[in-house]
Amino acid sequence: MRELETLEELVSINSVFPNEAELGACLETRLKELGFSVRRQHVSENRFNVIGERGDRGAPVLFYGHMDTVPPYGKWSSDPFELSERNGRLQGLGAYDMKAGIGAMLCALQESTDRKLRVAFGVDEENDSAGAWKLFREGILDDVEGIVTTEIGDTADESLGTRTITLGRRGRAVYEFRVPGRSIHGAHSRGQENAVSQASRLAIALEEMNSRLPGHEVLPRPTQFVSRIHSEATSLSTPEEAVLVVDRHLVTPETPESVLQVYKSFLEELYSGGRLEEANGRAAVRIRPRENPYLMPYVTPGETRFAQEFAGAVRKEAGEPVFNYGHSVADECILASTGIPLVTLPPVGGNEHQADEWVSRSSYLRMAAILRKFISSL
């Protein structure tokens, strides 16, 4: 199975979530050709993870990738479902995020070894991570020695190429603030009773709060932003409530619950300091409900044996490895919550979630070579 032909096949299959089934069937076939016993793990109607296993020596090493992509946003200069090459860049929907990573795995898994290898390709990463949560909840990770993923990274230095190993990511949670107001005739409004006015003050204070958030030893510092403000009134009246939604990236040891307490204290500070005024009560905050839990931050220590063994493969194929830490969440946050060492080998690429997504041809080929070297060392 050749690297470029493999990526061309993967890109040609539309796997925009929630329609991963065709790609799942393709990967099922490819793994069987590589000698894996394969099964489908049902997630929801016509959606399934693909799980393969091969070998009988030692505890399994898991290779993980997500099958889904976002839609082809923006105006593409080429067919997003047809891999094209321009100046060393392989362009196509999902080429970077993360079909190059899956292709590199498939090519590397041609390496012969009796070591027990487990492969999991999941659905729904670009939405709510339903596939990764299914793997977690059904114990697919319980006996795993270490996890390798090829998700995209956050390195700003493309000159590092595939020498970058991502060892951690920030987590994420979403919060909902409800700011009360008081309905009066708009002709008599003085501002403080207007829920929108109070919510606007709160939004500015939350943006300013970023500079006060504590840093972290290795992860990027925590950040937050206001993603939504909604309110309305009927007739010529001031609105009685405004809802403000805040998206927060977490670092260890923060949890959604600990940040909730920080926000509650922050609201008290704003009222006592006069930046917010009571209008029919005070603002309240809660963790915004969703079906699956929010993703927690994680760090895999670089000195763990698994991380060092993987770094050895990178060193042999690409040069001295560099550890980095991701700004945003991914399925790795779920997989690493088990405490199992997890390393991510990202390709070089760009334009993810926008038109003309691309991955570097040379980094894709080298990524496959690194994975092959690592498998041969197990």
C-alpha positions, -999 to +999 in steps of 0.1 A: +000+000+000+017+032-011+015+063+009+002+087-017-022+063-031-035+056+004-041+093+012-057+098-022-082+070-014-090+084+020-096+119+008-119+107-020-143+093+006-167+118+020-167+114+058-181+147+069-197+140+103-220+122+109-215+103+077-183+082+085-198+048+075-182+046+040-148+054+053-152+030+082-160+002+058-129+011+037-107+011+068-122-022+080-111-038+047-076-023+048-070-035+083-081-070+074-057-070+045-030-061+070-038-092+091-059-076+118-090-092+133-116-064+130-149-055+145-173-026+145-182-008+177-217+006+173-220+043+184-253+054+170-275+047+139-252+039+110-222+052+129-195+029+143-159+028+154-135+004+137-113-017+160-086-040+149-061-062+167-031-082+157-002-099+174+001-118+207+032-105+225+030-080+254+003-055+264-013-038+234-001-005+219-030+015+206-030+035+174-059+060+172-073+083+146-107+099+139-124+093+106-147+123+104-140+157+089-158+191+090-177+202+058-158+218+030-161+254+043-153+283+020-144+285-016-120+258-027-096+262-056-099+224-063-123+196-057-121+190-019-126+153-024-097+149-049-062+150-036-041+174-055-004+185-051+009+221-053+045+230-044+049+200-020+015+205-004-011+177-007-045+195-008-079+180+000-106+179+027-093+162+058-058+158+042-043+175+073-071+168+099-066+139+100-065+116+070-028+120+065-024+106+100-047+076+093-028+070+060+005+071+077-007+045+103-020+022+076+013+023+057+033+018+089+012-011+100+026-031+071+056-035+093+058-071+105+058-077+143+044-102+167+038-074+193+001-070+201-011-039+183-046-024+186-060+001+161-091+022+167-107+046+142-134+067+158-163+088+147-175+123+158-143+140+169-153+171+151-186+172+169-190+158+205-163+130+205-190+103+208-167+077+193-138+083+217-162+083+247-176+049+234-140+035+234-134+048+269-167+036+284-165+001+270-130-006+283-111-007+249-083+012+266-081-008+299-052-031+291-033-007+268+004+001+275+006+033+255-013+053+229-001+068+196-022+093+177-014+114+146-038+142+152-029+177+140-007+198+164-002+234+174+034+239+165+040+274+151+075+264+137+071+244+105+109+240+103+106+214+131+087+192+107+079+158+122+103+162+150+075+175+172+058+152+197+027+166+214+025+154+250-005+173+263-035+195+256-057+220+273-092+210+282-124+228+276-158+236+292-186+260+284-205+281+309-238+299+308-244+332+326-279+344+331-280+381+338-313+395+352-328+429+343-361+447+349-387+455+323-396+492+322-407+515+295-378+522+272-384+559+274-375+559+311-345+536+310-314+547+329-293+516+318-288+498+351-321+479+348-313+468+313-301+431+312-282+437+280-263+466+295-253+445+325-244+415+303-222+438+282-203+449+313-199+413+323-186+403+289-159+430+290-149+419+325-146+383+314-124+392+285-102+413+309-101+383+332-078+365+308-048+385+320-054+373+355-057+336+348-027+316+362-001+301+339+010+265+337+043+248+338+041+233+303+006+238+289-005+270+272-021+293+297-059+291+302-080+314+281-117+322+277-139+341+253-175+351+251-191+331+223-227+343+225-249+370+240-287+367+236-315+388+248-347+404+235-376+425+246-411+430+233-425+464+224-408+495+238-394+478+270-361+469+284-352+432+284-357+412+316-328+387+310-297+382+289-278+350+284-241+350+280-221+319+269-184+316+277-160+291+262-131+283+286-099+263+279-087+246+311-052+235+323-044+209+349-055+207+377-085+228+367-119+210+363-152+224+350-164+224+386-134+243+400-137+270+373-174+273+381-165+283+416-140+308+403-168+324+382-191+325+411-165+344+432-158+366+402-194+376+400-194+385+437-163+406+431-180+425+403-211+433+423-192+443+454-169+465+433-197+482+415-189+470+380-223+452+379-255+466+394-283+445+408-314+446+387-341+422+399-314+400+414-278+390+406-264+371+377-260+333+381-236+309+363-237+272+355-218+247+335-237+245+302-253+210+299-243+186+271-247+149+264-210+139+269-187+153+295-164+182+286-128+173+278-102+175+305-066+188+301-038+162+303+000+160+303+020+129+295+054+133+313+082+133+288+103+110+309+079+081+308+094+050+291+067+050+264+074+086+255+111+081+254+108+050+232+087+069+207+111+099+209+138+074+199+120+065+167+116+102+159+153+108+165+163+081+141+141+092+113+138+130+117+163+143+142+162+154+178+126+154+190+109+185+205+080+181+229+051+205+227+016+210+241-017+217+223-038+248+227-071+231+220-089+199+227-091+167+208-101+130+214-067+126+230-081+144+261-105+114+266-080+087+258-054+102+282-079+106+310-072+069+317-036+078+328-021+058+300+009+075+284-002+091+251+020+106+224+009+125+193+029+128+161+014+156+141+021+163+104+029+197+090-001+213+074-026+241+074-060+255+066-079+230+087-116+238+089-113+261+059-108+261+022-078+245+006-067+224+036-033+209+030-006+187+044+031+187+036+040+158+014+074+154+030+060+154+065+034+129+056+059+105+042+083+110+071+055+105+096+048+070+081+085+062+083+086+072+120+056+051+128+071+022+110+104+026+129+085+027+162+065-005+154+097-023+145+113-013+178+084-027+199 
